[in-house]
Amino acid sequence: MTQWEAEAAVAQLILLGEMPPGRLNRNCMDSLPPFLDSLGEYPRWFVVACLTLVAAVGLWMLAKALKWTLYLLVAVIVIAGGSAVVWYLMQNSA
């Protein structure tokens, strides 16, 4: 056993103590309840309703992102066009 392995074993003993595997800090680490393991336990209408809601929210967020992207694009075009006009006027007036 190397020095690092010995120190790791001591650290593990300090963290876990002499409890059986599957326990940490004196709390039992159980798996998730069965109804969270699979969507099959829920009524089919509830799963479809939730997925429809998630899809609607996703589409709404995508539409918002596209709208703000178009606003940003219009602003960049206006600023670039205005800058080009000012630059052109400065070049022709000199």
Chimera marker file (.cmm) of the C-alpha trace (Angstrom):
<marker_set name="trace">
<marker id="1" x="0.000" y="0.000" z="0.000" r="1" g="1" b="0" radius="0.5"/>
<marker id="2" x="1.467" y="3.332" z="-1.044" r="1" g="1" b="0" radius="0.5"/>
<marker id="3" x="1.445" y="6.461" z="1.059" r="1" g="1" b="0" radius="0.5"/>
<marker id="4" x="-1.423" y="7.927" z="-0.962" r="1" g="1" b="0" radius="0.5"/>
<marker id="5" x="-3.547" y="4.800" z="-0.653" r="1" g="1" b="0" radius="0.5"/>
<marker id="6" x="-2.971" y="4.716" z="3.102" r="1" g="1" b="0" radius="0.5"/>
<marker id="7" x="-4.004" y="8.363" z="3.456" r="1" g="1" b="0" radius="0.5"/>
<marker id="8" x="-7.071" y="7.759" z="1.287" r="1" g="1" b="0" radius="0.5"/>
<marker id="9" x="-8.077" y="4.797" z="3.456" r="1" g="1" b="0" radius="0.5"/>
<marker id="10" x="-7.748" y="6.914" z="6.608" r="1" g="1" b="0" radius="0.5"/>
<marker id="11" x="-9.774" y="9.721" z="5.020" r="1" g="1" b="0" radius="0.5"/>
<marker id="12" x="-12.439" y="7.233" z="3.959" r="1" g="1" b="0" radius="0.5"/>
<marker id="13" x="-12.592" y="5.811" z="7.457" r="1" g="1" b="0" radius="0.5"/>
<marker id="14" x="-12.981" y="9.315" z="8.885" r="1" g="1" b="0" radius="0.5"/>
<marker id="15" x="-15.793" y="10.189" z="6.456" r="1" g="1" b="0" radius="0.5"/>
<marker id="16" x="-17.690" y="6.924" z="6.551" r="1" g="1" b="0" radius="0.5"/>
<marker id="17" x="-16.758" y="5.567" z="9.930" r="1" g="1" b="0" radius="0.5"/>
<marker id="18" x="-17.401" y="1.905" z="10.508" r="1" g="1" b="0" radius="0.5"/>
<marker id="19" x="-20.874" y="1.916" z="9.003" r="1" g="1" b="0" radius="0.5"/>
<marker id="20" x="-21.923" y="-0.624" z="6.380" r="1" g="1" b="0" radius="0.5"/>
<marker id="21" x="-21.708" y="0.348" z="2.700" r="1" g="1" b="0" radius="0.5"/>
<marker id="22" x="-24.555" y="2.493" z="1.437" r="1" g="1" b="0" radius="0.5"/>
<marker id="23" x="-24.585" y="4.807" z="4.418" r="1" g="1" b="0" radius="0.5"/>
<marker id="24" x="-22.966" y="8.235" z="4.583" r="1" g="1" b="0" radius="0.5"/>
<marker id="25" x="-23.089" y="10.630" z="7.504" r="1" g="1" b="0" radius="0.5"/>
<marker id="26" x="-25.447" y="8.337" z="9.397" r="1" g="1" b="0" radius="0.5"/>
<marker id="27" x="-28.219" y="8.744" z="6.799" r="1" g="1" b="0" radius="0.5"/>
<marker id="28" x="-29.366" y="5.775" z="4.775" r="1" g="1" b="0" radius="0.5"/>
<marker id="29" x="-28.781" y="6.332" z="1.041" r="1" g="1" b="0" radius="0.5"/>
<marker id="30" x="-31.876" y="4.765" z="-0.492" r="1" g="1" b="0" radius="0.5"/>
<marker id="31" x="-32.644" y="4.817" z="-4.186" r="1" g="1" b="0" radius="0.5"/>
<marker id="32" x="-35.405" y="6.970" z="-5.608" r="1" g="1" b="0" radius="0.5"/>
<marker id="33" x="-38.980" y="5.904" z="-4.972" r="1" g="1" b="0" radius="0.5"/>
<marker id="34" x="-40.329" y="3.584" z="-7.665" r="1" g="1" b="0" radius="0.5"/>
<marker id="35" x="-42.759" y="6.175" z="-9.056" r="1" g="1" b="0" radius="0.5"/>
<marker id="36" x="-39.814" y="8.453" z="-9.943" r="1" g="1" b="0" radius="0.5"/>
<marker id="37" x="-37.889" y="5.694" z="-11.691" r="1" g="1" b="0" radius="0.5"/>
<marker id="38" x="-40.146" y="5.486" z="-14.723" r="1" g="1" b="0" radius="0.5"/>
<marker id="39" x="-42.913" y="7.441" z="-16.376" r="1" g="1" b="0" radius="0.5"/>
<marker id="40" x="-44.796" y="4.167" z="-16.763" r="1" g="1" b="0" radius="0.5"/>
<marker id="41" x="-46.180" y="4.519" z="-13.252" r="1" g="1" b="0" radius="0.5"/>
<marker id="42" x="-48.010" y="7.743" z="-14.127" r="1" g="1" b="0" radius="0.5"/>
<marker id="43" x="-51.322" y="7.816" z="-16.013" r="1" g="1" b="0" radius="0.5"/>
<marker id="44" x="-50.737" y="8.165" z="-19.744" r="1" g="1" b="0" radius="0.5"/>
<marker id="45" x="-52.902" y="11.322" z="-19.959" r="1" g="1" b="0" radius="0.5"/>
<marker id="46" x="-50.771" y="12.998" z="-17.278" r="1" g="1" b="0" radius="0.5"/>
<marker id="47" x="-47.522" y="12.184" z="-19.095" r="1" g="1" b="0" radius="0.5"/>
<marker id="48" x="-48.935" y="13.493" z="-22.391" r="1" g="1" b="0" radius="0.5"/>
<marker id="49" x="-50.203" y="16.668" z="-20.695" r="1" g="1" b="0" radius="0.5"/>
<marker id="50" x="-46.823" y="17.328" z="-19.056" r="1" g="1" b="0" radius="0.5"/>
<marker id="51" x="-44.901" y="16.683" z="-22.277" r="1" g="1" b="0" radius="0.5"/>
<marker id="52" x="-47.268" y="18.991" z="-24.161" r="1" g="1" b="0" radius="0.5"/>
<marker id="53" x="-46.695" y="21.704" z="-21.576" r="1" g="1" b="0" radius="0.5"/>
<marker id="54" x="-42.920" y="21.255" z="-21.749" r="1" g="1" b="0" radius="0.5"/>
<marker id="55" x="-43.015" y="21.405" z="-25.560" r="1" g="1" b="0" radius="0.5"/>
<marker id="56" x="-45.167" y="24.557" z="-25.506" r="1" g="1" b="0" radius="0.5"/>
<marker id="57" x="-42.819" y="26.289" z="-23.070" r="1" g="1" b="0" radius="0.5"/>
<marker id="58" x="-39.829" y="25.225" z="-25.163" r="1" g="1" b="0" radius="0.5"/>
<marker id="59" x="-41.385" y="26.646" z="-28.342" r="1" g="1" b="0" radius="0.5"/>
<marker id="60" x="-42.291" y="29.866" z="-26.517" r="1" g="1" b="0" radius="0.5"/>
<marker id="61" x="-38.709" y="30.265" z="-25.302" r="1" g="1" b="0" radius="0.5"/>
<marker id="62" x="-37.384" y="29.580" z="-28.813" r="1" g="1" b="0" radius="0.5"/>
<marker id="63" x="-39.747" y="32.217" z="-30.245" r="1" g="1" b="0" radius="0.5"/>
<marker id="64" x="-38.576" y="34.740" z="-27.624" r="1" g="1" b="0" radius="0.5"/>
<marker id="65" x="-34.935" y="34.031" z="-28.436" r="1" g="1" b="0" radius="0.5"/>
<marker id="66" x="-35.577" y="34.421" z="-32.174" r="1" g="1" b="0" radius="0.5"/>
<marker id="67" x="-37.484" y="37.670" z="-31.611" r="1" g="1" b="0" radius="0.5"/>
<marker id="68" x="-34.651" y="39.204" z="-29.596" r="1" g="1" b="0" radius="0.5"/>
<marker id="69" x="-32.133" y="37.956" z="-32.148" r="1" g="1" b="0" radius="0.5"/>
<marker id="70" x="-34.056" y="39.793" z="-34.877" r="1" g="1" b="0" radius="0.5"/>
<marker id="71" x="-34.169" y="42.958" z="-32.733" r="1" g="1" b="0" radius="0.5"/>
<marker id="72" x="-30.415" y="42.732" z="-32.262" r="1" g="1" b="0" radius="0.5"/>
<marker id="73" x="-29.879" y="42.166" z="-35.990" r="1" g="1" b="0" radius="0.5"/>
<marker id="74" x="-32.001" y="45.217" z="-36.880" r="1" g="1" b="0" radius="0.5"/>
<marker id="75" x="-30.085" y="47.340" z="-34.352" r="1" g="1" b="0" radius="0.5"/>
<marker id="76" x="-26.735" y="46.202" z="-35.768" r="1" g="1" b="0" radius="0.5"/>
<marker id="77" x="-27.888" y="46.969" z="-39.323" r="1" g="1" b="0" radius="0.5"/>
<marker id="78" x="-29.118" y="50.448" z="-38.329" r="1" g="1" b="0" radius="0.5"/>
<marker id="79" x="-25.874" y="51.224" z="-36.467" r="1" g="1" b="0" radius="0.5"/>
<marker id="80" x="-23.723" y="49.893" z="-39.313" r="1" g="1" b="0" radius="0.5"/>
<marker id="81" x="-25.747" y="51.815" z="-41.917" r="1" g="1" b="0" radius="0.5"/>
<marker id="82" x="-25.586" y="55.023" z="-39.891" r="1" g="1" b="0" radius="0.5"/>
<marker id="83" x="-21.855" y="54.613" z="-39.414" r="1" g="1" b="0" radius="0.5"/>
<marker id="84" x="-21.392" y="54.014" z="-43.145" r="1" g="1" b="0" radius="0.5"/>
<marker id="85" x="-23.378" y="57.168" z="-43.982" r="1" g="1" b="0" radius="0.5"/>
<marker id="86" x="-21.332" y="59.266" z="-41.535" r="1" g="1" b="0" radius="0.5"/>
<marker id="87" x="-18.066" y="57.805" z="-42.875" r="1" g="1" b="0" radius="0.5"/>
<marker id="88" x="-19.160" y="58.444" z="-46.477" r="1" g="1" b="0" radius="0.5"/>
<marker id="89" x="-20.129" y="62.058" z="-45.679" r="1" g="1" b="0" radius="0.5"/>
<marker id="90" x="-16.800" y="62.635" z="-43.903" r="1" g="1" b="0" radius="0.5"/>
<marker id="91" x="-14.887" y="61.240" z="-46.897" r="1" g="1" b="0" radius="0.5"/>
<marker id="92" x="-16.757" y="63.351" z="-49.474" r="1" g="1" b="0" radius="0.5"/>
<marker id="93" x="-16.676" y="66.613" z="-47.491" r="1" g="1" b="0" radius="0.5"/>
<marker id="94" x="-12.877" y="66.620" z="-47.200" r="1" g="1" b="0" radius="0.5"/>
<link id1="1" id2="2" r="1" g="1" b="0" radius="0.2"/>
<link id1="2" id2="3" r="1" g="1" b="0" radius="0.2"/>
<link id1="3" id2="4" r="1" g="1" b="0" radius="0.2"/>
<link id1="4" id2="5" r="1" g="1" b="0" radius="0.2"/>
<link id1="5" id2="6" r="1" g="1" b="0" radius="0.2"/>
<link id1="6" id2="7" r="1" g="1" b="0" radius="0.2"/>
<link id1="7" id2="8" r="1" g="1" b="0" radius="0.2"/>
<link id1="8" id2="9" r="1" g="1" b="0" radius="0.2"/>
<link id1="9" id2="10" r="1" g="1" b="0" radius="0.2"/>
<link id1="10" id2="11" r="1" g="1" b="0" radius="0.2"/>
<link id1="11" id2="12" r="1" g="1" b="0" radius="0.2"/>
<link id1="12" id2="13" r="1" g="1" b="0" radius="0.2"/>
<link id1="13" id2="14" r="1" g="1" b="0" radius="0.2"/>
<link id1="14" id2="15" r="1" g="1" b="0" radius="0.2"/>
<link id1="15" id2="16" r="1" g="1" b="0" radius="0.2"/>
<link id1="16" id2="17" r="1" g="1" b="0" radius="0.2"/>
<link id1="17" id2="18" r="1" g="1" b="0" radius="0.2"/>
<link id1="18" id2="19" r="1" g="1" b="0" radius="0.2"/>
<link id1="19" id2="20" r="1" g="1" b="0" radius="0.2"/>
<link id1="20" id2="21" r="1" g="1" b="0" radius="0.2"/>
<link id1="21" id2="22" r="1" g="1" b="0" radius="0.2"/>
<link id1="22" id2="23" r="1" g="1" b="0" radius="0.2"/>
<link id1="23" id2="24" r="1" g="1" b="0" radius="0.2"/>
<link id1="24" id2="25" r="1" g="1" b="0" radius="0.2"/>
<link id1="25" id2="26" r="1" g="1" b="0" radius="0.2"/>
<link id1="26" id2="27" r="1" g="1" b="0" radius="0.2"/>
<link id1="27" id2="28" r="1" g="1" b="0" radius="0.2"/>
<link id1="28" id2="29" r="1" g="1" b="0" radius="0.2"/>
<link id1="29" id2="30" r="1" g="1" b="0" radius="0.2"/>
<link id1="30" id2="31" r="1" g="1" b="0" radius="0.2"/>
<link id1="31" id2="32" r="1" g="1" b="0" radius="0.2"/>
<link id1="32" id2="33" r="1" g="1" b="0" radius="0.2"/>
<link id1="33" id2="34" r="1" g="1" b="0" radius="0.2"/>
<link id1="34" id2="35" r="1" g="1" b="0" radius="0.2"/>
<link id1="35" id2="36" r="1" g="1" b="0" radius="0.2"/>
<link id1="36" id2="37" r="1" g="1" b="0" radius="0.2"/>
<link id1="37" id2="38" r="1" g="1" b="0" radius="0.2"/>
<link id1="38" id2="39" r="1" g="1" b="0" radius="0.2"/>
<link id1="39" id2="40" r="1" g="1" b="0" radius="0.2"/>
<link id1="40" id2="41" r="1" g="1" b="0" radius="0.2"/>
<link id1="41" id2="42" r="1" g="1" b="0" radius="0.2"/>
<link id1="42" id2="43" r="1" g="1" b="0" radius="0.2"/>
<link id1="43" id2="44" r="1" g="1" b="0" radius="0.2"/>
<link id1="44" id2="45" r="1" g="1" b="0" radius="0.2"/>
<link id1="45" id2="46" r="1" g="1" b="0" radius="0.2"/>
<link id1="46" id2="47" r="1" g="1" b="0" radius="0.2"/>
<link id1="47" id2="48" r="1" g="1" b="0" radius="0.2"/>
<link id1="48" id2="49" r="1" g="1" b="0" radius="0.2"/>
<link id1="49" id2="50" r="1" g="1" b="0" radius="0.2"/>
<link id1="50" id2="51" r="1" g="1" b="0" radius="0.2"/>
<link id1="51" id2="52" r="1" g="1" b="0" radius="0.2"/>
<link id1="52" id2="53" r="1" g="1" b="0" radius="0.2"/>
<link id1="53" id2="54" r="1" g="1" b="0" radius="0.2"/>
<link id1="54" id2="55" r="1" g="1" b="0" radius="0.2"/>
<link id1="55" id2="56" r="1" g="1" b="0" radius="0.2"/>
<link id1="56" id2="57" r="1" g="1" b="0" radius="0.2"/>
<link id1="57" id2="58" r="1" g="1" b="0" radius="0.2"/>
<link id1="58" id2="59" r="1" g="1" b="0" radius="0.2"/>
<link id1="59" id2="60" r="1" g="1" b="0" radius="0.2"/>
<link id1="60" id2="61" r="1" g="1" b="0" radius="0.2"/>
<link id1="61" id2="62" r="1" g="1" b="0" radius="0.2"/>
<link id1="62" id2="63" r="1" g="1" b="0" radius="0.2"/>
<link id1="63" id2="64" r="1" g="1" b="0" radius="0.2"/>
<link id1="64" id2="65" r="1" g="1" b="0" radius="0.2"/>
<link id1="65" id2="66" r="1" g="1" b="0" radius="0.2"/>
<link id1="66" id2="67" r="1" g="1" b="0" radius="0.2"/>
<link id1="67" id2="68" r="1" g="1" b="0" radius="0.2"/>
<link id1="68" id2="69" r="1" g="1" b="0" radius="0.2"/>
<link id1="69" id2="70" r="1" g="1" b="0" radius="0.2"/>
<link id1="70" id2="71" r="1" g="1" b="0" radius="0.2"/>
<link id1="71" id2="72" r="1" g="1" b="0" radius="0.2"/>
<link id1="72" id2="73" r="1" g="1" b="0" radius="0.2"/>
<link id1="73" id2="74" r="1" g="1" b="0" radius="0.2"/>
<link id1="74" id2="75" r="1" g="1" b="0" radius="0.2"/>
<link id1="75" id2="76" r="1" g="1" b="0" radius="0.2"/>
<link id1="76" id2="77" r="1" g="1" b="0" radius="0.2"/>
<link id1="77" id2="78" r="1" g="1" b="0" radius="0.2"/>
<link id1="78" id2="79" r="1" g="1" b="0" radius="0.2"/>
<link id1="79" id2="80" r="1" g="1" b="0" radius="0.2"/>
<link id1="80" id2="81" r="1" g="1" b="0" radius="0.2"/>
<link id1="81" id2="82" r="1" g="1" b="0" radius="0.2"/>
<link id1="82" id2="83" r="1" g="1" b="0" radius="0.2"/>
<link id1="83" id2="84" r="1" g="1" b="0" radius="0.2"/>
<link id1="84" id2="85" r="1" g="1" b="0" radius="0.2"/>
<link id1="85" id2="86" r="1" g="1" b="0" radius="0.2"/>
<link id1="86" id2="87" r="1" g="1" b="0" radius="0.2"/>
<link id1="87" id2="88" r="1" g="1" b="0" radius="0.2"/>
<link id1="88" id2="89" r="1" g="1" b="0" radius="0.2"/>
<link id1="89" id2="90" r="1" g="1" b="0" radius="0.2"/>
<link id1="90" id2="91" r="1" g="1" b="0" radius="0.2"/>
<link id1="91" id2="92" r="1" g="1" b="0" radius="0.2"/>
<link id1="92" id2="93" r="1" g="1" b="0" radius="0.2"/>
<link id1="93" id2="94" r="1" g="1" b="0" radius="0.2"/>
</marker_set>
